[in-house]
Amino acid sequence: MNSTNNPPATLTDAYQAIHARLNGETARLQWHELLPHFASGAMVAVDASLDLIDVAVRISLDDTAAVSAWMGDGLVSKVSDALAAAWTETDPLLWSVIVKPWILVQPATQG
């Protein structure tokens, strides 16, 4: 069984290519800039314990084992109304990356 922290050996080349592309496509945006995407229902929150780009690559590669495990652990989920309301109050800076049809977001760490 593959760890969700390392890409399967058979996917290494594809993983690395997609990782490099998505890494270049990330952006730090304020929550208010992302509100239209939340309203469309296409926004996914990624827990800070995970690497945003790794999650994006796994979704792109349809790695259901890894994504299902994260979802089961509550580490990857659609942005809830409660979370959106909290973010609307604080307007945090979020890392974001698009993996169609999803917009993945994760709070940007300060520093």
N, C-alpha and C positions, 0 to 999 in steps of 0.2 A: 504494500500500500504506500502511495506517495504522500510525503509530508505536504501540507498546504504552504510550507515556507520555501519550498524549492520546486522549480518546474520539473515535470517528468522528463527523463532523459530524451525521450522521443520528440519532445516539443522544444528542446533547447534552442535550435536555430530560429524557429518561428517565434518562440517566446522572446528571444533577444531582439529580433527585428521589430516586433510590435512594441516591446518595452521602450526601445530607443525612440520610436515614432511618438508614442503616447507621452513619454517624458517631455518631449519637445512641445507637446500640445497642451500641457497643463497651464492653468492660470489661477492666480489668487484674485478672488472677487469678493466684494461685500455681499452679504445675504440679499440686500434689497435689489442688487443687480440680477440675482438668480430667481427672484419671485415668479416671473412668468413661466419658468421651467417647472417650478414646483406646482404651479396652477395647472400645468398640462399633465401632471401625474407621472412625469418621467424622471423624477429625482430620487437618487439612491444615496443614503448616508453610509459612509464607511467609518467604522470605529477607528479611533486614533491608535489603537494597538496594531493595526494592519498597515501595510504599505499601500497607499492609494493606487500607485501604478501597477503593482503586482495584482491587485484585485481587478483593475481595469483590463490587464492582459488576460487574466484567467476568464473573465467574462467574454472577452473578444475571442478567445480560443474555445469557448463553450466547455470549460473545465467544470462540469456539473458537480463532480465530487467535492472539489475545493469550495465552490460557491455555495453549494447546499450545506456543507459543514459550517461555513461562516454564517449563513442565514439561520441555521439551527441554533447556533450559539448567540444569535442576536447581534453579531458583529457587522452584518451587511443587511440593510433593510430599506424599504421605501421610506422617505422622509415622512414622518407622521405629522398630523395636524398639530399635536402638542409641541413637537420639536420645532415646527415651522413658527408657531406662535412665540416660543421662547426666543428663537433667532430673530424674529421681527422686533422684539423688545430690545435686543442687544446689538443687532446688525453686525455679527462677527465676520471676520475675514476667513474665507474658506478656500481651500485648494479645490479645484474642479477640473474634471476631464470628461470628455464626451466619448462614450462607447455606444453608438446608436443601437437602440433608440434611447439609451439612458444618459443622464448627466450624473456622474458620481461626484460627491462632495465629502469633504473632511475638514474639520476645523484646522486652521493654520496655527502652528505653534508660535508662540511669541519668542522673539529673540533675533 
